[in-house]
Amino acid sequence: MKRTTKRTGDSTAQVPVELDDLRTVAEAFAELGARLEHAGNDPFQAITTVARDQIPATAGASITRLREERFVTVASTDDRTRRADHIQYELGSGPCLDAIVEDTMYRPSDLRHDDRWPAYGRRVEEELGFRSMLSYRMVMPVDDAVAGLNLYADVTDAFNDRDALVGLLLATHGAQAAAVVHYGRHVEHLEKALHTNRRIGVAVGVLMTTHKVTDEQAFDLLRIASQNTNRKLADVASDVVETGTLDVRLPTSST
C-alpha cells in the first residue's frame, strides 16, 4: 500500500491508496483503447463510457469542453448527466467549471450541503437526484482547448480514494488519447523507440511478472505514471526496476 498526501482546506492528511491491483487499472485502459479504436471521431464518448463502467459508484459521466470562453458538453453517458452539466453552465458555478478553471480535482461528498456551490448543489439534487461528484481537468495538448471529466453519483460520499485515482488516470490518459484521435498526432514511432530502451524494457518485464499484465498494459502503466507525476518515462522505469513498485499518486485535491 502506498500513502499519499491529500490537502483538504488548511489541513493535510495521509490518505491510504491501494495500488496492489494495478491489473484492474491496466484493464481499464485496455478497454479504453479498444473503445477508442471504434470511436471514429468521438473519443470523448469512449472515455465517459469507460469511466462509468470502471468506477462502480458512477451513475453518469460527461466531458465538458471550454473553448472560446464557452462551456459545452461534448459527451455524456445519458441525458440526466448532460442536464446536470447544463445547470452548471446556466449558473456559472459548479465543481466541473472550477476544476477546469482552477486546474484541480474536486470531490464534493454532499452537494446539498457544500457551501462552495449552494445553488448548484440544491438544484442538481432536487431536479436530478445527484448528490456527489468527481471532477477533473483534462489538459488537451493544444493551445485553445481544455476539458473536464465529470462523474456523478446518486448517493452522498460515493467515491473513495481508489475511484479518485482511477478517474484521475482516465482523465490524464484519456486527454492524450483524445488528442491523438482529434488532432492526428502520430506517436507510434515514439512508443516503439521507448520500448527499445533497455531500462524501460526491464521495468515492463517487472510489471508484467508482478501484476500479470501484458507488455502493452505494462507500458501504458509506465506512461500514465510518467504523465501524472510529470517525470520522464525513463526515470519512472528506473524506480520500478530498483523498487519493484510503481508510484502513482493522487493529486492535491479539494474535497
Backbone bond lengths (Angstrom), bond angles and torsions (degrees), N, CA, C in turn:
res aa  C-N    CA-C-N  psi(-1)  N-CA   C-N-CA  omega(-1)  CA-C   N-CA-C  phi
1 M - - - 1.450 - - 1.514 109.91 -
2 K 1.319 116.20 131.48 1.447 121.73 173.61 1.520 108.50 -95.51
3 R 1.336 116.16 151.86 1.453 119.94 173.41 1.514 108.74 -118.43
4 T 1.314 114.88 137.84 1.442 119.32 -179.34 1.510 109.59 -129.56
5 T 1.307 117.29 158.37 1.450 121.48 -176.99 1.512 110.57 -94.34
6 K 1.325 115.49 127.72 1.457 121.19 176.24 1.522 108.18 -116.53
7 R 1.328 116.32 129.19 1.454 120.51 -178.97 1.520 108.79 -99.71
8 T 1.327 116.63 126.45 1.446 122.92 178.34 1.518 107.92 -125.35
9 G 1.326 117.93 108.98 1.452 119.79 -175.88 1.513 109.85 63.04
10 D 1.331 116.16 -124.47 1.456 120.54 179.76 1.521 112.69 -98.75
11 S 1.316 118.11 2.22 1.459 120.56 -176.57 1.507 110.98 -105.53
12 T 1.323 115.88 152.99 1.453 121.65 178.53 1.524 108.42 -126.40
13 A 1.329 117.17 131.13 1.459 120.69 -178.15 1.505 109.39 -133.47
14 Q 1.328 116.29 153.18 1.451 121.43 175.32 1.523 109.16 -85.81
15 V 1.308 116.18 118.65 1.454 121.70 -177.16 1.512 109.35 -107.86
16 P 1.352 118.92 121.04 1.455 120.04 178.97 1.521 111.24 -71.41
17 V 1.317 116.85 131.18 1.458 121.99 178.29 1.518 108.56 -122.72
18 E 1.326 116.93 117.01 1.449 121.38 -179.96 1.528 109.86 -73.81
19 L 1.320 116.89 120.86 1.453 121.16 178.67 1.516 111.36 -119.10
20 D 1.352 116.42 9.78 1.453 119.66 -177.18 1.521 111.68 -65.91
21 D 1.323 116.46 -36.37 1.461 119.29 -174.39 1.522 110.75 -96.59
22 L 1.328 116.22 59.72 1.458 119.89 177.59 1.522 111.80 -65.96
23 R 1.319 116.01 -19.43 1.459 118.31 178.17 1.529 110.64 -62.24
24 T 1.341 116.61 -37.42 1.459 120.35 177.23 1.515 111.04 -60.11
25 V 1.333 115.92 -42.94 1.458 120.39 178.78 1.524 110.39 -64.38
26 A 1.337 115.82 -44.65 1.462 119.69 -179.64 1.523 110.97 -60.50
27 E 1.326 116.72 -40.38 1.459 120.35 -179.54 1.527 111.05 -67.10
28 A 1.347 116.28 -32.92 1.461 119.38 177.06 1.525 110.71 -61.70
29 F 1.334 116.18 -40.80 1.455 119.26 -178.74 1.520 111.57 -78.03
30 A 1.327 116.82 -26.76 1.455 118.98 172.73 1.523 109.80 -64.61
31 E 1.343 115.49 -40.88 1.469 119.86 177.40 1.523 110.52 -64.93
32 L 1.325 116.04 -41.46 1.463 119.36 178.65 1.524 110.49 -61.59
33 G 1.334 116.62 -44.17 1.455 119.85 178.90 1.510 112.04 -60.49
34 A 1.351 116.13 -42.74 1.461 120.09 179.78 1.527 111.37 -63.98
35 R 1.320 115.70 -40.79 1.459 119.03 179.78 1.531 111.41 -68.98
36 L 1.319 116.12 -36.62 1.464 119.08 179.41 1.522 111.54 -64.92
37 E 1.328 116.80 -32.86 1.460 120.13 178.82 1.520 111.68 -61.24
38 H 1.347 115.49 -29.29 1.467 119.80 -177.96 1.517 112.03 -108.11
39 A 1.334 116.50 12.10 1.463 119.51 -175.19 1.518 113.05 -86.89
40 G 1.321 117.07 -11.38 1.458 119.05 -177.98 1.515 110.60 62.29
41 N 1.315 116.14 -122.64 1.467 120.99 -179.70 1.523 112.67 -97.65
42 D 1.342 118.31 16.96 1.462 120.98 -176.61 1.522 111.29 -128.20
43 P 1.326 118.12 66.14 1.469 120.33 179.70 1.520 112.58 -67.97
44 F 1.345 117.71 -25.49 1.460 119.99 -178.65 1.529 111.30 -62.55
45 Q 1.321 116.77 -36.29 1.466 119.70 178.39 1.521 110.76 -63.94
46 A 1.322 116.33 -38.23 1.461 120.13 177.74 1.524 110.94 -63.17
47 I 1.322 117.08 -40.61 1.465 120.99 -179.20 1.523 110.81 -63.82
48 T 1.334 117.82 -44.19 1.466 119.78 -179.43 1.523 111.32 -65.45
49 T 1.321 117.28 -37.71 1.463 120.33 179.60 1.519 111.37 -65.42
50 V 1.324 117.29 -43.85 1.458 121.01 178.77 1.523 110.53 -65.09
51 A 1.333 117.61 -41.01 1.462 120.68 178.71 1.523 110.86 -59.99
52 R 1.313 117.04 -44.57 1.464 120.34 179.11 1.523 111.22 -64.61
53 D 1.325 116.76 -40.59 1.457 120.13 -176.63 1.521 112.84 -74.11
54 Q 1.322 118.00 -33.68 1.460 121.50 -173.38 1.529 113.79 -90.16
55 I 1.320 117.87 -16.68 1.468 121.09 178.64 1.521 107.02 -116.35
56 P 1.326 117.90 100.30 1.472 122.33 -168.42 1.524 115.10 -56.72
57 A 1.332 118.14 -31.79 1.465 119.95 -177.09 1.521 113.14 -72.94
58 T 1.328 117.38 -11.18 1.470 121.58 -174.31 1.517 111.63 -73.67
59 A 1.331 115.73 120.39 1.466 120.43 174.44 1.516 110.92 -87.25
60 G 1.330 116.54 -27.41 1.457 121.18 178.50 1.508 110.27 -164.60
61 A 1.328 115.95 151.93 1.468 121.19 -179.30 1.522 109.15 -133.91
62 S 1.333 114.70 151.43 1.463 119.29 179.31 1.521 109.50 -150.55
63 I 1.318 115.25 165.57 1.459 121.74 173.78 1.519 108.52 -128.21
64 T 1.333 114.39 127.15 1.461 122.69 177.43 1.520 109.09 -104.13
65 R 1.306 117.21 138.11 1.467 120.89 174.44 1.513 110.01 -116.34
66 L 1.315 114.93 140.66 1.459 121.74 173.53 1.512 107.40 -110.17
67 R 1.317 113.88 118.41 1.459 119.03 179.38 1.508 108.54 -146.63
68 E 1.312 115.51 128.82 1.456 121.75 -178.69 1.525 110.46 54.88
69 E 1.354 115.30 43.88 1.459 124.39 175.03 1.525 113.27 63.13
70 R 1.323 117.03 28.02 1.465 120.49 179.39 1.524 109.57 -133.45
71 F 1.345 116.20 132.02 1.453 121.84 178.39 1.530 109.59 -91.21
72 V 1.339 116.06 133.48 1.462 121.83 -179.11 1.520 108.93 -141.22
73 T 1.324 117.54 136.94 1.455 121.42 172.99 1.522 108.53 -81.30
74 V 1.329 116.49 117.63 1.461 119.91 -176.87 1.525 112.14 -100.75
75 A 1.338 117.31 -11.64 1.463 120.27 176.94 1.519 108.43 -161.06
76 S 1.314 116.24 145.08 1.464 121.17 175.69 1.518 109.32 -156.24
77 T 1.319 115.81 154.10 1.457 119.84 -179.36 1.522 112.01 -81.83
78 D 1.328 117.83 -16.74 1.464 120.62 -177.41 1.521 109.63 -165.75
79 D 1.323 115.88 168.05 1.458 121.16 -176.02 1.527 111.76 -70.20
80 R 1.332 117.47 -34.02 1.466 119.90 -179.66 1.523 110.56 -61.72
81 T 1.322 117.05 -42.06 1.455 121.31 178.15 1.518 111.23 -64.45
82 R 1.315 116.44 -41.95 1.468 120.52 178.75 1.531 110.42 -61.42
83 R 1.315 116.70 -39.85 1.464 120.45 178.23 1.524 111.34 -66.31
84 A 1.337 117.02 -35.49 1.468 120.13 177.08 1.525 110.71 -63.23
85 D 1.315 116.28 -39.61 1.468 119.81 175.17 1.523 111.18 -61.03
86 H 1.316 115.83 -44.94 1.459 120.05 -174.23 1.524 112.28 -65.46
87 I 1.332 116.89 -29.39 1.466 119.26 175.36 1.524 109.55 -62.57
88 Q 1.335 117.24 -39.63 1.463 120.34 177.00 1.525 111.08 -62.36
89 Y 1.322 116.05 -44.04 1.462 119.55 -179.03 1.537 110.31 -63.84
90 E 1.335 115.80 -40.32 1.463 120.69 -179.11 1.528 111.15 -63.99
91 L 1.337 115.74 -41.44 1.460 120.56 -178.11 1.531 112.14 -83.65
92 G 1.331 116.28 -21.21 1.461 119.64 -173.45 1.506 112.31 69.86
93 S 1.329 116.40 28.05 1.461 120.97 -175.68 1.518 109.68 -155.44
94 G 1.344 116.15 140.86 1.454 120.66 177.00 1.511 111.55 157.62
95 P 1.329 118.00 164.65 1.466 121.39 -178.23 1.513 113.68 -58.40
96 C 1.333 116.78 -39.25 1.466 120.16 -178.01 1.524 110.89 -64.28
97 L 1.313 116.79 -47.57 1.461 120.77 -178.40 1.523 110.69 -62.40
98 D 1.333 116.31 -43.48 1.460 119.47 -179.18 1.525 111.65 -68.59
99 A 1.344 117.68 -36.22 1.460 120.20 178.29 1.526 110.91 -61.90
100 I 1.327 116.35 -39.81 1.457 120.79 179.23 1.524 111.08 -69.23
101 V 1.317 116.69 -48.81 1.465 121.14 -174.65 1.524 111.31 -70.70
102 E 1.354 116.98 -39.70 1.460 120.91 -174.73 1.527 112.96 -93.68
103 D 1.326 116.99 -2.92 1.463 121.89 178.12 1.522 111.56 54.75
104 T 1.332 115.63 59.26 1.450 120.81 179.28 1.521 109.56 -149.19
105 M 1.332 116.37 -178.56 1.453 122.20 175.97 1.517 108.28 -109.60
106 Y 1.342 116.61 136.87 1.456 121.00 174.80 1.522 109.41 -118.54
107 R 1.343 115.37 138.06 1.456 121.01 178.55 1.526 109.07 -135.03
108 P 1.342 118.12 69.40 1.465 120.10 177.77 1.528 110.50 -66.44
109 S 1.325 116.15 123.61 1.467 120.44 -175.53 1.516 112.87 -84.92
110 D 1.341 117.54 -22.90 1.465 121.07 179.01 1.524 108.15 -147.14
111 L 1.319 115.85 95.12 1.457 120.73 -175.55 1.522 112.69 -62.53
112 R 1.324 117.25 -27.70 1.469 120.02 -178.42 1.519 112.03 -65.33
113 H 1.341 117.00 -27.94 1.456 120.67 -174.03 1.527 111.81 -123.64
114 D 1.322 117.18 28.77 1.456 121.05 177.67 1.518 108.73 -99.56
115 D 1.343 116.24 113.13 1.458 119.43 -173.67 1.522 113.95 -75.17
116 R 1.338 117.65 -1.93 1.461 119.63 175.75 1.527 111.50 -75.77
117 W 1.332 116.03 -32.44 1.472 120.58 -178.70 1.533 109.03 -136.64
118 P 1.322 118.84 62.74 1.468 120.80 -173.61 1.522 113.72 -61.99
119 A 1.324 117.34 -44.50 1.463 119.49 -178.51 1.520 110.88 -67.00
120 Y 1.328 115.92 -43.28 1.468 118.86 179.89 1.520 111.02 -65.25
121 G 1.337 117.16 -46.73 1.457 120.45 -178.55 1.512 112.43 -57.91
122 R 1.322 116.19 -41.75 1.463 120.23 -179.93 1.526 110.92 -65.07
123 R 1.323 116.62 -46.69 1.466 119.89 -176.69 1.519 112.88 -69.19
124 V 1.328 117.53 -42.99 1.461 119.28 -175.57 1.526 110.80 -68.39
125 E 1.340 116.75 -29.17 1.464 119.16 177.53 1.524 111.02 -78.49
126 E 1.328 116.61 -44.98 1.459 119.91 -177.15 1.526 112.15 -69.89
127 E 1.330 117.39 -40.15 1.464 120.82 -174.56 1.521 113.43 -87.25
128 L 1.357 117.09 -31.42 1.464 119.34 -172.12 1.525 114.22 -126.68
129 G 1.322 117.88 -13.09 1.461 120.17 176.64 1.512 115.86 84.70
130 F 1.337 118.35 8.06 1.467 120.48 177.84 1.526 109.77 -82.92
131 R 1.347 115.64 136.86 1.460 119.42 -175.08 1.527 114.06 -124.54
132 S 1.326 118.83 -17.03 1.466 120.34 176.10 1.515 109.03 -148.27
133 M 1.355 115.51 162.82 1.465 120.81 -172.52 1.520 111.44 -147.98
134 L 1.320 114.18 163.41 1.457 124.08 163.38 1.521 106.24 -130.74
135 S 1.329 117.19 130.32 1.461 121.20 178.94 1.521 109.79 -134.42
136 Y 1.336 115.67 134.11 1.459 122.53 -178.92 1.517 110.31 -130.56
137 R 1.323 115.07 151.92 1.457 119.52 168.45 1.517 108.64 -86.13
138 M 1.324 116.43 136.89 1.453 122.91 174.52 1.524 107.56 -109.38
139 V 1.309 116.49 113.59 1.458 120.69 -177.27 1.520 109.42 -84.78
140 M 1.314 116.48 110.43 1.451 121.50 178.44 1.517 108.81 -89.24
141 P 1.332 118.50 134.91 1.465 120.97 -175.40 1.521 113.33 -79.20
142 V 1.329 115.30 49.88 1.460 121.46 172.04 1.515 107.46 -139.95
143 D 1.300 116.70 155.05 1.462 120.79 -171.87 1.516 113.56 -69.09
144 D 1.333 118.21 -30.92 1.458 119.70 -170.07 1.521 113.31 -107.96
145 A 1.308 118.74 17.14 1.457 119.77 -176.39 1.521 111.48 -135.57
146 V 1.320 116.14 132.31 1.451 122.31 171.87 1.520 106.32 -144.20
147 A 1.316 116.68 148.68 1.456 120.43 -174.58 1.520 110.34 -140.40
148 G 1.329 115.43 170.95 1.455 120.73 177.90 1.512 110.32 -140.28
149 L 1.332 116.27 138.24 1.460 122.65 176.05 1.523 108.07 -97.56
150 N 1.331 116.68 128.55 1.460 122.42 -176.56 1.520 110.51 -121.73
151 L 1.322 117.00 130.00 1.457 122.71 175.51 1.521 108.45 -119.24
152 Y 1.319 116.72 128.93 1.466 122.27 -177.88 1.531 109.74 -114.04
153 A 1.344 115.55 145.60 1.465 121.03 177.82 1.520 109.94 -132.77
154 D 1.340 115.33 154.81 1.459 121.34 -176.75 1.525 113.47 -87.65
155 V 1.331 117.74 -10.41 1.460 121.37 -177.42 1.524 109.59 -121.72
156 T 1.330 116.08 160.55 1.456 120.21 177.50 1.524 110.26 -74.38
157 D 1.337 115.82 151.78 1.464 123.07 176.43 1.528 111.31 50.85
158 A 1.337 115.52 45.30 1.466 120.39 -172.28 1.520 113.44 -77.08
159 F 1.334 117.93 -29.73 1.459 121.09 -169.66 1.524 111.28 -105.05
160 N 1.351 115.80 126.59 1.460 120.46 178.24 1.531 110.02 -94.77
161 D 1.344 116.16 -175.23 1.466 120.06 -176.63 1.521 112.04 -65.04
162 R 1.331 117.54 -36.51 1.467 119.65 177.99 1.527 110.20 -63.39
163 D 1.343 116.77 -42.71 1.457 120.45 178.00 1.529 110.78 -59.78
164 A 1.342 115.58 -42.57 1.460 119.84 -179.69 1.519 111.07 -63.09
165 L 1.345 116.41 -38.40 1.459 120.25 -179.92 1.526 111.54 -68.33
166 V 1.337 117.02 -46.84 1.461 120.33 -179.98 1.532 110.16 -62.88
167 G 1.333 116.60 -40.54 1.453 119.76 177.23 1.513 112.13 -61.96
168 L 1.334 116.05 -40.51 1.468 120.27 178.35 1.527 111.18 -61.49
169 L 1.328 116.27 -44.86 1.457 119.71 -178.89 1.524 111.14 -66.63
170 L 1.331 116.77 -37.21 1.464 119.89 176.37 1.533 110.61 -64.63
171 A 1.329 116.68 -41.99 1.456 119.77 179.06 1.522 111.10 -63.93
172 T 1.354 116.08 -41.19 1.463 120.72 -178.46 1.523 111.47 -69.83
173 H 1.323 116.08 -54.73 1.457 120.42 -177.55 1.525 111.03 -69.35
174 G 1.333 115.92 -37.42 1.458 119.60 -179.29 1.505 112.77 -62.71
175 A 1.338 117.13 -37.70 1.463 120.19 178.49 1.521 110.86 -62.85
176 Q 1.323 115.96 -41.77 1.460 119.62 179.14 1.532 110.84 -66.61
177 A 1.324 115.70 -43.24 1.460 119.63 -179.64 1.523 111.16 -64.44
178 A 1.329 116.03 -40.91 1.461 119.49 178.59 1.519 111.12 -63.64
179 A 1.327 116.40 -36.89 1.465 119.84 179.09 1.518 111.08 -63.72
180 V 1.319 115.89 -39.69 1.461 119.82 179.00 1.529 110.38 -61.22
181 V 1.345 115.41 -44.20 1.463 119.33 -178.74 1.526 110.89 -69.76
182 H 1.335 116.43 -46.54 1.453 120.52 -173.09 1.524 113.36 -74.33
183 Y 1.313 116.94 -36.54 1.459 119.08 -171.86 1.521 113.39 -113.52
184 G 1.326 116.56 8.89 1.449 120.26 172.11 1.502 114.59 64.66
185 R 1.314 117.93 31.70 1.463 120.53 178.87 1.514 109.20 -79.24
186 H 1.281 116.17 124.30 1.456 121.02 -177.23 1.526 109.15 -98.86
187 V 1.334 115.03 111.67 1.463 119.54 -175.62 1.532 112.43 -112.55
188 E 1.321 117.33 5.14 1.457 119.16 -176.71 1.526 111.78 -60.56
189 H 1.332 117.19 -40.06 1.456 119.49 -178.51 1.521 110.82 -65.72
190 L 1.334 117.00 -34.09 1.464 120.64 178.59 1.524 110.50 -68.79
191 E 1.321 116.55 -43.37 1.455 119.85 -179.47 1.534 110.52 -64.58
192 K 1.320 116.96 -39.75 1.458 119.54 178.85 1.526 110.74 -64.22
193 A 1.343 115.88 -40.32 1.458 119.31 178.75 1.517 111.31 -63.97
194 L 1.323 116.09 -41.19 1.457 119.91 179.60 1.524 111.45 -66.14
195 H 1.319 116.31 -36.53 1.463 120.86 179.52 1.525 111.25 -62.98
196 T 1.320 116.72 -28.51 1.465 119.03 -178.65 1.523 112.31 -79.46
197 N 1.313 116.79 -13.07 1.456 119.67 177.90 1.523 109.66 -66.64
198 R 1.315 116.68 125.52 1.458 121.05 -173.76 1.527 112.02 -59.25
199 R 1.328 116.76 -44.30 1.455 120.14 -177.49 1.519 111.10 -62.65
200 I 1.307 116.40 -42.55 1.455 120.57 179.50 1.522 110.12 -66.60
201 G 1.327 116.50 -39.02 1.461 120.03 178.04 1.516 112.33 -60.99
202 V 1.335 116.45 -40.57 1.467 120.10 178.00 1.526 110.18 -64.89
203 A 1.347 117.14 -43.23 1.459 120.93 179.94 1.530 110.90 -62.76
204 V 1.323 116.53 -39.98 1.463 120.14 176.40 1.527 109.89 -59.39
205 G 1.310 116.59 -42.58 1.460 120.47 178.68 1.522 112.73 -62.92
206 V 1.336 115.98 -39.89 1.463 120.20 178.69 1.529 110.39 -61.84
207 L 1.329 116.51 -46.74 1.465 120.59 -179.28 1.522 111.36 -66.48
208 M 1.322 117.35 -37.41 1.463 120.31 178.14 1.522 110.71 -61.91
209 T 1.324 115.91 -43.95 1.458 120.16 -178.01 1.516 111.78 -70.96
210 T 1.321 116.23 -43.68 1.460 120.73 -174.72 1.514 112.77 -71.66
211 H 1.333 116.46 -41.13 1.460 119.87 -171.81 1.526 113.72 -112.70
212 K 1.351 116.53 5.45 1.470 121.44 175.89 1.530 111.51 55.22
213 V 1.340 115.80 49.90 1.452 121.33 177.08 1.522 108.93 -115.06
214 T 1.322 116.60 166.85 1.458 121.12 177.97 1.524 109.35 -77.64
215 D 1.329 115.72 169.68 1.464 118.45 179.11 1.529 111.54 -64.71
216 E 1.349 117.18 -37.56 1.449 119.63 178.57 1.526 111.50 -66.10
217 Q 1.335 116.44 -40.68 1.461 119.91 178.46 1.526 110.91 -65.40
218 A 1.338 116.44 -40.23 1.465 120.30 178.94 1.523 110.61 -63.48
219 F 1.331 116.81 -42.04 1.461 120.07 178.33 1.518 110.92 -64.94
220 D 1.347 117.50 -39.08 1.460 120.70 177.02 1.523 111.04 -60.43
221 L 1.341 117.01 -41.25 1.461 120.20 179.01 1.522 111.25 -62.02
222 L 1.334 117.10 -41.83 1.460 120.44 176.82 1.527 111.05 -61.95
223 R 1.311 116.57 -43.59 1.458 120.59 -178.14 1.520 111.36 -66.06
224 I 1.340 116.78 -40.80 1.462 120.87 178.69 1.523 110.56 -62.70
225 A 1.342 115.97 -45.49 1.464 120.16 178.58 1.521 110.62 -61.63
226 S 1.322 117.02 -38.77 1.463 121.18 179.03 1.520 111.16 -63.44
227 Q 1.325 117.07 -46.06 1.458 121.23 -179.60 1.518 111.44 -65.67
228 N 1.332 116.01 -41.57 1.457 120.78 -175.07 1.520 112.53 -70.26
229 T 1.322 117.18 -33.42 1.463 120.83 -177.19 1.523 113.10 -100.60
230 N 1.343 116.15 1.49 1.476 121.09 -179.95 1.524 111.91 56.36
231 R 1.333 115.89 41.19 1.456 121.44 178.12 1.525 109.02 -120.28
232 K 1.325 115.83 155.57 1.449 119.93 177.85 1.524 109.90 -65.44
233 L 1.328 114.98 146.05 1.450 120.15 -179.21 1.525 111.13 -58.38
234 A 1.325 116.59 -39.47 1.462 120.30 -179.42 1.523 111.59 -63.45
235 D 1.334 117.22 -36.09 1.465 120.46 178.86 1.520 111.26 -68.53
236 V 1.342 116.05 -41.71 1.461 119.97 176.77 1.526 110.04 -61.64
237 A 1.343 116.39 -43.34 1.458 120.91 179.19 1.525 111.48 -61.35
238 S 1.319 117.11 -40.36 1.465 120.76 179.34 1.524 111.17 -61.13
239 D 1.338 116.22 -40.32 1.461 119.70 177.74 1.524 111.28 -63.05
240 V 1.343 116.27 -40.24 1.462 119.96 179.37 1.523 110.25 -63.67
241 V 1.325 116.93 -43.18 1.455 121.31 179.59 1.524 110.96 -62.18
242 E 1.327 116.41 -40.52 1.466 120.35 -175.24 1.526 113.06 -80.16
243 T 1.331 117.61 -33.29 1.468 120.35 -174.06 1.524 113.68 -109.71
244 G 1.322 116.90 -20.78 1.456 120.35 -176.81 1.515 113.69 78.54
245 T 1.350 117.51 6.26 1.464 121.78 -179.10 1.512 110.14 -127.42
246 L 1.319 114.95 159.79 1.459 121.51 178.84 1.519 108.14 -114.94
247 D 1.322 117.26 123.61 1.458 123.04 -176.36 1.514 110.03 -92.83
248 V 1.344 116.43 106.82 1.458 122.31 176.36 1.514 106.90 -120.36
249 R 1.322 117.18 122.66 1.452 120.59 -171.22 1.521 112.69 -115.78
250 L 1.341 113.83 145.21 1.447 119.28 167.71 1.520 109.46 -70.69
251 P 1.328 118.52 146.02 1.459 119.30 178.40 1.511 110.55 -78.93
252 T 1.324 116.37 169.08 1.462 120.14 168.79 1.515 107.02 -60.75
253 S 1.328 116.94 125.64 1.461 120.03 -171.60 1.512 111.50 -126.79
254 S 1.330 114.61 160.01 1.460 121.55 173.95 1.504 107.75 -110.13
255 T 1.330 117.00 110.77 1.462 121.36 -173.54 1.520 111.29 -86.75
